[in-house]
Amino acid sequence: MSSYMDIIGSHIRPFVFLYSSLTFLPGALFGRRDSPSLSARDAWFFSFWAKVGPLIREGASAHITALLQGRGSRGGVVAGEPVHAALGGTVLEIGAGTGVWADLLASQPGVERVFGIEPNEGSVRILERVVRERGIGDKYTVVPAGIEDAGEWVGRGEVDCVVTLLCMCSVPDPERIAREVYGYLKPGGRWYVFEHVRADGVGWWTRCFQGFLNIFWPTMIGGCQLTRPTGESLRKAGPWSKIDLERRPEDPWYAPLPHIYGVLTK
Ligand SMILES: C[S@@+](CC[C@H](N)C(=O)[O-])C[C@H]1O[C@@H](n2cnc3c(N)ncnc32)[C@H](O)[C@@H]1O
């Protein structure tokens, strides 16, 4: 049973997140003088994410590791034998950000090559540094572009696995992008997903609260949208042979940022 304190706490946390982002605005605007081509929004977001991304990794690491090992199913982690093939072959990490997950992806046993797709110039600089410092440059290639332009680096039908971690909330036109990304996968290729989504199937209050937050959230969090039905966009991206993608059971019914988690197989 959820207590009132849990419910109130979960409604306060998004404001703490926004406030934390706000504290990075002055530094980002002054720092931008060195990189005039970087938009104010991108400068703000990458400096915020460089701080917050590693904290998110601390909390989500066990889940993401299990997901990449093929042990993510029905929205949660399954104990014992994997239920999906593990991450392997040629991998696209879309929205690689500041490299929070780069070493985890590159270190998975079957992975031959990872293309880290990231359009934010400030994040790209940090991602390149992470790749250098972790010594994963032999496997991990930073692609300083949006997924729309990834065709210059990798061919359609050539990718074994796609990974999107908290990224489909930020791309423009997610339905079109989901279809394009589907086209990059080989038959039998897999898309590993961890995303926050629109609160469906819950009371009107959570939907209204998400809608209210979403008035200013995208401006303050680098274009991130809270009310996307990303699960639907991915399901409709193309004909899948297997879909194992569900809302995480540990997100309570009132969660303002519920997540979906799982694997789709082409
Ligand atoms: C919330 S961040 C998540 C970053 C990273 N996946 C992580 O978990 O630390 C979303 C990322 O998606 C990136 N993004 C936005 N539009 C994109 C696009 N068109 N193609 C690829 N990535 C994009 C943003 O620049 C940002 O780095």
The ligand as an SDF file (V2000), in Angstrom:
LIG
                    3D

 27 29  0  0  0  0  0  0  0  0999 V2000
   17.6920   12.3890  -21.6020 C   0  0  0  0  0  0  0  0  0  0  0  0
   19.0860   12.2890  -22.6150 S   0  0  0  0  0  0  0  0  0  0  0  0
   19.6130   10.6330  -22.3190 C   0  0  0  0  0  0  0  0  0  0  0  0
   21.0600   10.3980  -22.6320 C   0  0  0  0  0  0  0  0  0  0  0  0
   21.5670    8.9850  -22.3970 C   0  0  0  0  0  0  0  0  0  0  0  0
   20.7930    8.0030  -23.1500 N   0  0  0  0  0  0  0  0  0  0  0  0
   21.5650    8.6480  -20.9370 C   0  0  0  0  0  0  0  0  0  0  0  0
   20.7510    7.8240  -20.4870 O   0  0  0  0  0  0  0  0  0  0  0  0
   22.4040    9.2050  -20.2120 O   0  0  0  0  0  0  0  0  0  0  0  0
   18.3860   12.2080  -24.2610 C   0  0  0  0  0  0  0  0  0  0  0  0
   19.4220   12.3020  -25.3380 C   0  0  0  0  0  0  0  0  0  0  0  0
   18.8010   12.1610  -26.6250 O   0  0  0  0  0  0  0  0  0  0  0  0
   19.5200   12.9910  -27.5040 C   0  0  0  0  0  0  0  0  0  0  0  0
   18.7690   13.2660  -28.7480 N   0  0  0  0  0  0  0  0  0  0  0  0
   17.8860   14.2660  -28.9970 C   0  0  0  0  0  0  0  0  0  0  0  0
   17.4840   14.2430  -30.2820 N   0  0  0  0  0  0  0  0  0  0  0  0
   18.1410   13.2060  -30.8670 C   0  0  0  0  0  0  0  0  0  0  0  0
   18.1720   12.7010  -32.1980 C   0  0  0  0  0  0  0  0  0  0  0  0
   17.4500   13.2460  -33.1640 N   0  0  0  0  0  0  0  0  0  0  0  0
   18.9670   11.6470  -32.4550 N   0  0  0  0  0  0  0  0  0  0  0  0
   19.7130   11.0800  -31.4750 C   0  0  0  0  0  0  0  0  0  0  0  0
   19.7230   11.5250  -30.1950 N   0  0  0  0  0  0  0  0  0  0  0  0
   18.9540   12.5810  -29.8920 C   0  0  0  0  0  0  0  0  0  0  0  0
   19.7690   14.2390  -26.6930 C   0  0  0  0  0  0  0  0  0  0  0  0
   20.7790   15.0660  -27.2450 O   0  0  0  0  0  0  0  0  0  0  0  0
   20.1410   13.6290  -25.3510 C   0  0  0  0  0  0  0  0  0  0  0  0
   21.5210   13.4260  -25.2320 O   0  0  0  0  0  0  0  0  0  0  0  0
  1  2  1  0
  2  3  1  0
  2 10  1  0
  3  4  1  0
  4  5  1  0
  5  6  1  0
  5  7  1  0
  7  8  2  0
  7  9  1  0
 10 11  1  0
 11 12  1  0
 11 26  1  0
 12 13  1  0
 13 14  1  0
 13 24  1  0
 14 15  1  0
 14 23  1  0
 15 16  2  0
 16 17  1  0
 17 18  1  0
 17 23  2  0
 18 19  1  0
 18 20  2  0
 20 21  1  0
 21 22  2  0
 22 23  1  0
 24 25  1  0
 24 26  1  0
 26 27  1  0
M  CHG  2   2   1   9  -1
M  END
$$$$
